[in-house]
């Protein structure tokens, strides 16, 4: 069971980093006055998930 804990922590850390990156990207876009539709954001996220495999 100890062998699975590092993988879970690593997955959570990766997910947190991705979330923070997306929040930062969104904040920067707001400051610049850029907008995206919900469909554009969904498509962008879908492509990223496919790239990660």
Secondary structure as UniProt FT lines:
FT   HELIX           2..32
FT   HELIX           38..52
//
